[in-house]
Amino acid sequence: MTETTPAPATGKNRPYRLGILGGTFDPPHRGHVALAQLCIDHLDLDELVWIPTGQSWQKGDHVTSAADRLAMTELAAATLDPGRARIRVSRMEVDREGPSYTIDTVRQLRDEYGPDTSMAWLMGADQLLRLHTWHGWEALFDHVHLCIATRPGFDLEALDGPVLDAMHQRLADTHLIQCSPSGHMWIDQTLAVDLSSTGLRQRLADGPISDDQADDQLPAGVAHYIARHGLYQNP
Protein backbone atom coordinates (compact mmCIF):
# COMPACT_ATOMS: atom_id res chain seq x y z
CA MET A 1 0.00 0.00 0.00
CA THR A 2 2.91 2.38 0.59
CA GLU A 3 3.82 4.16 -2.65
CA THR A 4 4.61 7.59 -4.00
CA THR A 5 3.43 7.67 -7.62
CA PRO A 6 0.20 9.65 -8.14
CA ALA A 7 -2.69 8.06 -9.98
CA PRO A 8 -3.63 9.33 -13.45
CA ALA A 9 -6.41 11.84 -13.99
CA THR A 10 -10.01 10.63 -13.83
CA GLY A 11 -10.76 11.24 -17.50
CA LYS A 12 -14.10 12.68 -16.35
CA ASN A 13 -15.37 16.20 -16.76
CA ARG A 14 -14.38 17.12 -13.21
CA PRO A 15 -11.19 17.56 -11.15
CA TYR A 16 -9.41 14.59 -9.64
CA ARG A 17 -10.24 14.52 -5.91
CA LEU A 18 -7.42 13.85 -3.46
CA GLY A 19 -7.85 13.62 0.31
CA ILE A 20 -4.75 13.94 2.52
CA LEU A 21 -4.69 12.67 6.09
CA GLY A 22 -1.48 13.75 7.77
CA GLY A 23 -0.44 13.25 11.37
CA THR A 24 1.98 11.74 13.81
CA PHE A 25 -0.23 8.62 14.10
CA ASP A 26 1.31 7.68 17.43
CA PRO A 27 -0.72 5.48 17.37
CA PRO A 28 -3.35 5.67 14.60
CA HIS A 29 -6.77 4.97 16.13
CA ARG A 30 -10.39 4.50 15.16
CA GLY A 31 -10.93 8.25 15.16
CA HIS A 32 -8.43 8.60 12.31
CA VAL A 33 -10.15 5.78 10.43
CA ALA A 34 -13.58 7.34 10.98
CA LEU A 35 -12.35 10.74 9.75
CA ALA A 36 -10.86 9.13 6.64
CA GLN A 37 -14.05 7.17 5.94
CA LEU A 38 -16.23 10.22 6.46
CA CYS A 39 -14.26 12.21 3.90
CA ILE A 40 -14.07 9.36 1.38
CA ASP A 41 -17.85 9.16 1.49
CA HIS A 42 -18.84 12.84 1.73
CA LEU A 43 -16.23 14.23 -0.66
CA ASP A 44 -16.48 11.28 -3.08
CA LEU A 45 -12.69 11.02 -3.18
CA ASP A 46 -10.74 9.41 -5.99
CA GLU A 47 -7.77 8.88 -3.68
CA LEU A 48 -6.87 9.13 -0.01
CA VAL A 49 -3.23 9.34 1.06
CA TRP A 50 -2.13 8.91 4.68
CA ILE A 51 1.10 10.76 5.49
CA PRO A 52 2.81 9.94 8.79
CA THR A 53 4.98 12.75 10.10
CA GLY A 54 8.73 12.28 9.86
CA GLN A 55 10.32 14.69 12.35
CA SER A 56 7.54 16.30 14.36
CA TRP A 57 8.78 19.82 15.12
CA GLN A 58 5.97 20.48 17.62
CA LYS A 59 6.37 17.25 19.61
CA GLY A 60 10.13 17.04 19.91
CA ASP A 61 11.88 13.72 20.45
CA HIS A 62 9.08 12.02 22.41
CA VAL A 63 7.66 10.25 19.38
CA THR A 64 7.62 6.56 18.48
CA SER A 65 9.98 5.59 15.66
CA ALA A 66 8.92 6.48 12.14
CA ALA A 67 9.18 2.83 11.09
CA ASP A 68 6.68 1.74 13.76
CA ARG A 69 4.29 4.60 13.04
CA LEU A 70 4.45 3.91 9.30
CA ALA A 71 3.69 0.22 9.86
CA MET A 72 0.76 1.01 12.16
CA THR A 73 -0.60 3.57 9.69
CA GLU A 74 -0.59 0.94 6.94
CA LEU A 75 -2.55 -1.41 9.20
CA ALA A 76 -5.08 1.31 10.05
CA ALA A 77 -5.50 2.37 6.42
CA ALA A 78 -6.19 -1.24 5.41
CA THR A 79 -9.38 -1.24 7.52
CA LEU A 80 -11.10 1.40 5.39
CA ASP A 81 -13.97 0.65 3.04
CA PRO A 82 -12.54 2.57 0.07
CA GLY A 83 -15.37 2.13 -2.43
CA ARG A 84 -13.80 3.29 -5.67
CA ALA A 85 -11.17 5.41 -3.93
CA ARG A 86 -7.51 4.50 -4.10
CA ILE A 87 -5.90 4.25 -0.65
CA ARG A 88 -2.18 4.61 -0.07
CA VAL A 89 0.31 5.48 2.67
CA SER A 90 3.13 7.85 1.73
CA ARG A 91 6.69 7.95 3.08
CA MET A 92 7.26 11.48 1.83
CA GLU A 93 7.60 13.11 5.28
CA VAL A 94 9.36 10.10 6.82
CA ASP A 95 12.02 10.26 4.11
CA ARG A 96 12.35 14.05 4.09
CA GLU A 97 15.25 15.49 6.07
CA GLY A 98 14.53 18.07 8.72
CA PRO A 99 11.25 19.04 10.40
CA SER A 100 7.97 17.97 8.79
CA TYR A 101 6.07 21.10 7.85
CA THR A 102 2.62 20.63 6.34
CA ILE A 103 3.14 23.57 4.00
CA ASP A 104 6.13 21.80 2.40
CA THR A 105 4.08 18.63 1.99
CA VAL A 106 1.13 20.29 0.29
CA ARG A 107 3.44 22.22 -2.05
CA GLN A 108 5.08 18.97 -3.09
CA LEU A 109 1.72 17.28 -3.61
CA ARG A 110 0.45 20.21 -5.66
CA ASP A 111 3.52 19.97 -7.90
CA GLU A 112 2.91 16.22 -8.33
CA TYR A 113 -0.85 16.33 -8.91
CA GLY A 114 -1.06 19.53 -10.93
CA PRO A 115 -3.00 22.78 -10.60
CA ASP A 116 -6.51 21.43 -11.25
CA THR A 117 -6.72 18.60 -8.72
CA SER A 118 -9.09 19.17 -5.81
CA MET A 119 -6.82 18.62 -2.78
CA ALA A 120 -8.36 18.40 0.69
CA TRP A 121 -6.30 18.27 3.88
CA LEU A 122 -8.30 16.35 6.48
CA MET A 123 -8.10 17.17 10.18
CA GLY A 124 -9.90 16.88 13.48
CA ALA A 125 -11.14 19.75 15.59
CA ASP A 126 -8.15 19.54 17.93
CA GLN A 127 -5.85 20.39 15.02
CA LEU A 128 -8.11 23.24 13.96
CA LEU A 129 -7.74 24.82 17.40
CA ARG A 130 -3.94 24.75 16.96
CA LEU A 131 -3.90 25.72 13.30
CA HIS A 132 -2.56 29.21 14.05
CA THR A 133 0.62 27.61 15.45
CA TRP A 134 1.42 25.73 12.23
CA HIS A 135 4.35 26.96 10.20
CA GLY A 136 3.00 28.99 7.27
CA TRP A 137 -0.61 27.95 7.95
CA GLU A 138 -2.22 30.78 5.99
CA ALA A 139 -0.40 29.69 2.82
CA LEU A 140 -2.05 26.25 3.04
CA PHE A 141 -5.12 27.68 1.31
CA ASP A 142 -3.03 28.36 -1.81
CA HIS A 143 -2.66 24.59 -2.23
CA VAL A 144 -5.45 22.73 -0.42
CA HIS A 145 -8.88 22.93 1.12
CA LEU A 146 -9.13 22.26 4.85
CA CYS A 147 -11.77 19.70 5.76
CA ILE A 148 -12.48 19.39 9.46
CA ALA A 149 -14.54 16.94 11.51
CA THR A 150 -15.50 18.12 14.98
CA ARG A 151 -15.59 15.95 18.09
CA PRO A 152 -18.54 15.48 20.44
CA GLY A 153 -18.85 18.56 22.61
CA PHE A 154 -16.65 20.69 20.37
CA ASP A 155 -17.97 24.23 20.02
CA LEU A 156 -16.92 26.27 17.01
CA GLU A 157 -17.17 29.32 19.25
CA ALA A 158 -13.93 28.08 20.85
CA LEU A 159 -12.18 29.42 17.75
CA ASP A 160 -10.93 32.96 17.70
CA GLY A 161 -8.49 35.25 15.95
CA PRO A 162 -7.24 34.67 12.40
CA VAL A 163 -8.45 31.05 12.21
CA LEU A 164 -12.01 32.15 12.98
CA ASP A 165 -11.70 34.89 10.37
CA ALA A 166 -10.48 32.36 7.82
CA MET A 167 -13.42 30.07 8.59
CA HIS A 168 -15.93 32.87 8.05
CA GLN A 169 -14.33 33.85 4.75
CA ARG A 170 -13.73 30.36 3.36
CA LEU A 171 -16.55 28.14 4.61
CA ALA A 172 -17.99 26.06 1.74
CA ASP A 173 -20.13 23.02 1.02
CA THR A 174 -18.84 19.70 -0.29
CA HIS A 175 -19.75 20.53 -3.89
CA LEU A 176 -17.42 23.53 -3.94
CA ILE A 177 -14.66 21.45 -2.32
CA GLN A 178 -15.06 18.76 -4.99
CA CYS A 179 -15.10 21.17 -7.91
CA SER A 180 -12.27 23.57 -7.05
CA PRO A 181 -8.56 23.03 -6.39
CA SER A 182 -8.07 24.80 -3.04
CA GLY A 183 -8.87 27.73 -0.81
CA HIS A 184 -11.97 26.68 1.15
CA MET A 185 -12.97 25.11 4.46
CA TRP A 186 -15.60 22.44 5.06
CA ILE A 187 -16.66 21.53 8.59
CA ASP A 188 -18.59 18.37 9.46
CA GLN A 189 -20.21 18.13 12.90
CA THR A 190 -21.59 14.58 12.68
CA LEU A 191 -18.51 12.50 13.58
CA ALA A 192 -19.32 10.90 16.95
CA VAL A 193 -15.81 9.69 17.85
CA ASP A 194 -13.85 11.27 20.69
CA LEU A 195 -10.37 9.71 20.80
CA SER A 196 -6.85 11.09 21.07
CA SER A 197 -3.48 9.46 20.55
CA THR A 198 -2.25 11.19 23.71
CA GLY A 199 -4.97 9.56 25.81
CA LEU A 200 -4.31 6.18 24.23
CA ARG A 201 -0.57 6.38 24.95
CA GLN A 202 -1.29 7.19 28.59
CA ARG A 203 -3.64 4.23 28.89
CA LEU A 204 -1.23 1.88 27.14
CA ALA A 205 1.59 2.96 29.45
CA ASP A 206 -0.36 1.49 32.38
CA GLY A 207 -0.49 -1.94 30.73
CA PRO A 208 -2.06 -3.80 27.82
CA ILE A 209 -5.63 -2.81 27.03
CA SER A 210 -8.41 -5.37 26.86
CA ASP A 211 -9.84 -6.77 23.64
CA ASP A 212 -12.99 -4.69 24.14
CA GLN A 213 -10.98 -1.50 24.53
CA ALA A 214 -8.92 -2.38 21.48
CA ASP A 215 -12.10 -2.83 19.45
CA ASP A 216 -13.43 0.54 20.60
CA GLN A 217 -10.24 2.53 20.21
CA LEU A 218 -7.68 0.82 17.99
CA PRO A 219 -8.01 -1.08 14.72
CA ALA A 220 -7.29 -4.73 15.51
CA GLY A 221 -4.13 -4.84 13.41
CA VAL A 222 -2.75 -1.79 15.20
CA ALA A 223 -3.56 -3.23 18.64
CA HIS A 224 -1.79 -6.47 17.76
CA TYR A 225 1.25 -4.59 16.43
CA ILE A 226 1.51 -2.57 19.65
CA ALA A 227 1.29 -5.71 21.77
CA ARG A 228 3.79 -7.64 19.64
CA HIS A 229 6.38 -4.86 19.73
CA GLY A 230 5.76 -3.74 23.31
CA LEU A 231 5.10 -0.14 22.35
CA TYR A 232 4.06 2.54 24.83
CA GLN A 233 4.85 0.45 27.91
CA ASN A 234 6.52 2.10 30.87
CA PRO A 235 10.12 0.88 31.29
C-alpha positions as CSV (number, residue, x, y, z in Angstrom):
1,M,0.0,0.0,0.0
2,T,2.9,2.4,0.6
3,E,3.8,4.2,-2.7
4,T,4.6,7.6,-4.0
5,T,3.4,7.7,-7.6
6,P,0.2,9.7,-8.1
7,A,-2.7,8.1,-10.0
8,P,-3.6,9.3,-13.5
9,A,-6.4,11.8,-14.0
10,T,-10.0,10.6,-13.8
11,G,-10.8,11.2,-17.5
12,K,-14.1,12.7,-16.4
13,N,-15.4,16.2,-16.8
14,R,-14.4,17.1,-13.2
15,P,-11.2,17.6,-11.2
16,Y,-9.4,14.6,-9.6
17,R,-10.2,14.5,-5.9
18,L,-7.4,13.9,-3.5
19,G,-7.9,13.6,0.3
20,I,-4.7,13.9,2.5
21,L,-4.7,12.7,6.1
22,G,-1.5,13.7,7.8
23,G,-0.4,13.3,11.4
24,T,2.0,11.7,13.8
25,F,-0.2,8.6,14.1
26,D,1.3,7.7,17.4
27,P,-0.7,5.5,17.4
28,P,-3.4,5.7,14.6
29,H,-6.8,5.0,16.1
30,R,-10.4,4.5,15.2
31,G,-10.9,8.2,15.2
32,H,-8.4,8.6,12.3
33,V,-10.1,5.8,10.4
34,A,-13.6,7.3,11.0
35,L,-12.3,10.7,9.7
36,A,-10.9,9.1,6.6
37,Q,-14.0,7.2,5.9
38,L,-16.2,10.2,6.5
39,C,-14.3,12.2,3.9
40,I,-14.1,9.4,1.4
41,D,-17.9,9.2,1.5
42,H,-18.8,12.8,1.7
43,L,-16.2,14.2,-0.7
44,D,-16.5,11.3,-3.1
45,L,-12.7,11.0,-3.2
46,D,-10.7,9.4,-6.0
47,E,-7.8,8.9,-3.7
48,L,-6.9,9.1,0.0
49,V,-3.2,9.3,1.1
50,W,-2.1,8.9,4.7
51,I,1.1,10.8,5.5
52,P,2.8,9.9,8.8
53,T,5.0,12.7,10.1
54,G,8.7,12.3,9.9
55,Q,10.3,14.7,12.4
56,S,7.5,16.3,14.4
57,W,8.8,19.8,15.1
58,Q,6.0,20.5,17.6
59,K,6.4,17.3,19.6
60,G,10.1,17.0,19.9
61,D,11.9,13.7,20.5
62,H,9.1,12.0,22.4
63,V,7.7,10.3,19.4
64,T,7.6,6.6,18.5
65,S,10.0,5.6,15.7
66,A,8.9,6.5,12.1
67,A,9.2,2.8,11.1
68,D,6.7,1.7,13.8
69,R,4.3,4.6,13.0
70,L,4.5,3.9,9.3
71,A,3.7,0.2,9.9
72,M,0.8,1.0,12.2
73,T,-0.6,3.6,9.7
74,E,-0.6,0.9,6.9
75,L,-2.6,-1.4,9.2
76,A,-5.1,1.3,10.1
77,A,-5.5,2.4,6.4
78,A,-6.2,-1.2,5.4
79,T,-9.4,-1.2,7.5
80,L,-11.1,1.4,5.4
81,D,-14.0,0.7,3.0
82,P,-12.5,2.6,0.1
83,G,-15.4,2.1,-2.4
84,R,-13.8,3.3,-5.7
85,A,-11.2,5.4,-3.9
86,R,-7.5,4.5,-4.1
87,I,-5.9,4.3,-0.7
88,R,-2.2,4.6,-0.1
89,V,0.3,5.5,2.7
90,S,3.1,7.8,1.7
91,R,6.7,7.9,3.1
92,M,7.3,11.5,1.8
93,E,7.6,13.1,5.3
94,V,9.4,10.1,6.8
95,D,12.0,10.3,4.1
96,R,12.4,14.0,4.1
97,E,15.3,15.5,6.1
98,G,14.5,18.1,8.7
99,P,11.3,19.0,10.4
100,S,8.0,18.0,8.8
101,Y,6.1,21.1,7.8
102,T,2.6,20.6,6.3
103,I,3.1,23.6,4.0
104,D,6.1,21.8,2.4
105,T,4.1,18.6,2.0
106,V,1.1,20.3,0.3
107,R,3.4,22.2,-2.0
108,Q,5.1,19.0,-3.1
109,L,1.7,17.3,-3.6
110,R,0.5,20.2,-5.7
111,D,3.5,20.0,-7.9
112,E,2.9,16.2,-8.3
113,Y,-0.9,16.3,-8.9
114,G,-1.1,19.5,-10.9
115,P,-3.0,22.8,-10.6
116,D,-6.5,21.4,-11.3
117,T,-6.7,18.6,-8.7
118,S,-9.1,19.2,-5.8
119,M,-6.8,18.6,-2.8
120,A,-8.4,18.4,0.7
121,W,-6.3,18.3,3.9
122,L,-8.3,16.4,6.5
123,M,-8.1,17.2,10.2
124,G,-9.9,16.9,13.5
125,A,-11.1,19.7,15.6
126,D,-8.1,19.5,17.9
127,Q,-5.9,20.4,15.0
128,L,-8.1,23.2,14.0
129,L,-7.7,24.8,17.4
130,R,-3.9,24.7,17.0
131,L,-3.9,25.7,13.3
132,H,-2.6,29.2,14.1
133,T,0.6,27.6,15.5
134,W,1.4,25.7,12.2
135,H,4.4,27.0,10.2
136,G,3.0,29.0,7.3
137,W,-0.6,27.9,7.9
138,E,-2.2,30.8,6.0
139,A,-0.4,29.7,2.8
140,L,-2.0,26.2,3.0
141,F,-5.1,27.7,1.3
142,D,-3.0,28.4,-1.8
143,H,-2.7,24.6,-2.2
144,V,-5.4,22.7,-0.4
145,H,-8.9,22.9,1.1
146,L,-9.1,22.3,4.8
147,C,-11.8,19.7,5.8
148,I,-12.5,19.4,9.5
149,A,-14.5,16.9,11.5
150,T,-15.5,18.1,15.0
151,R,-15.6,16.0,18.1
152,P,-18.5,15.5,20.4
153,G,-18.8,18.6,22.6
154,F,-16.7,20.7,20.4
155,D,-18.0,24.2,20.0
156,L,-16.9,26.3,17.0
157,E,-17.2,29.3,19.2
158,A,-13.9,28.1,20.9
159,L,-12.2,29.4,17.8
160,D,-10.9,33.0,17.7
161,G,-8.5,35.2,16.0
162,P,-7.2,34.7,12.4
163,V,-8.4,31.1,12.2
164,L,-12.0,32.1,13.0
165,D,-11.7,34.9,10.4
166,A,-10.5,32.4,7.8
167,M,-13.4,30.1,8.6
168,H,-15.9,32.9,8.1
169,Q,-14.3,33.9,4.8
170,R,-13.7,30.4,3.4
171,L,-16.6,28.1,4.6
172,A,-18.0,26.1,1.7
173,D,-20.1,23.0,1.0
174,T,-18.8,19.7,-0.3
175,H,-19.7,20.5,-3.9
176,L,-17.4,23.5,-3.9
177,I,-14.7,21.4,-2.3
178,Q,-15.1,18.8,-5.0
179,C,-15.1,21.2,-7.9
180,S,-12.3,23.6,-7.0
181,P,-8.6,23.0,-6.4
182,S,-8.1,24.8,-3.0
183,G,-8.9,27.7,-0.8
184,H,-12.0,26.7,1.1
185,M,-13.0,25.1,4.5
186,W,-15.6,22.4,5.1
187,I,-16.7,21.5,8.6
188,D,-18.6,18.4,9.5
189,Q,-20.2,18.1,12.9
190,T,-21.6,14.6,12.7
191,L,-18.5,12.5,13.6
192,A,-19.3,10.9,16.9
193,V,-15.8,9.7,17.8
194,D,-13.9,11.3,20.7
195,L,-10.4,9.7,20.8
196,S,-6.9,11.1,21.1
197,S,-3.5,9.5,20.6
198,T,-2.2,11.2,23.7
199,G,-5.0,9.6,25.8
200,L,-4.3,6.2,24.2
201,R,-0.6,6.4,25.0
202,Q,-1.3,7.2,28.6
203,R,-3.6,4.2,28.9
204,L,-1.2,1.9,27.1
205,A,1.6,3.0,29.4
206,D,-0.4,1.5,32.4
207,G,-0.5,-1.9,30.7
208,P,-2.1,-3.8,27.8
209,I,-5.6,-2.8,27.0
210,S,-8.4,-5.4,26.9
211,D,-9.8,-6.8,23.6
212,D,-13.0,-4.7,24.1
213,Q,-11.0,-1.5,24.5
214,A,-8.9,-2.4,21.5
215,D,-12.1,-2.8,19.4
216,D,-13.4,0.5,20.6
217,Q,-10.2,2.5,20.2
218,L,-7.7,0.8,18.0
219,P,-8.0,-1.1,14.7
220,A,-7.3,-4.7,15.5
221,G,-4.1,-4.8,13.4
222,V,-2.7,-1.8,15.2
223,A,-3.6,-3.2,18.6
224,H,-1.8,-6.5,17.8
225,Y,1.2,-4.6,16.4
226,I,1.5,-2.6,19.7
227,A,1.3,-5.7,21.8
228,R,3.8,-7.6,19.6
229,H,6.4,-4.9,19.7
230,G,5.8,-3.7,23.3
231,L,5.1,-0.1,22.4
232,Y,4.1,2.5,24.8
233,Q,4.9,0.4,27.9
234,N,6.5,2.1,30.9
235,P,10.1,0.9,31.3
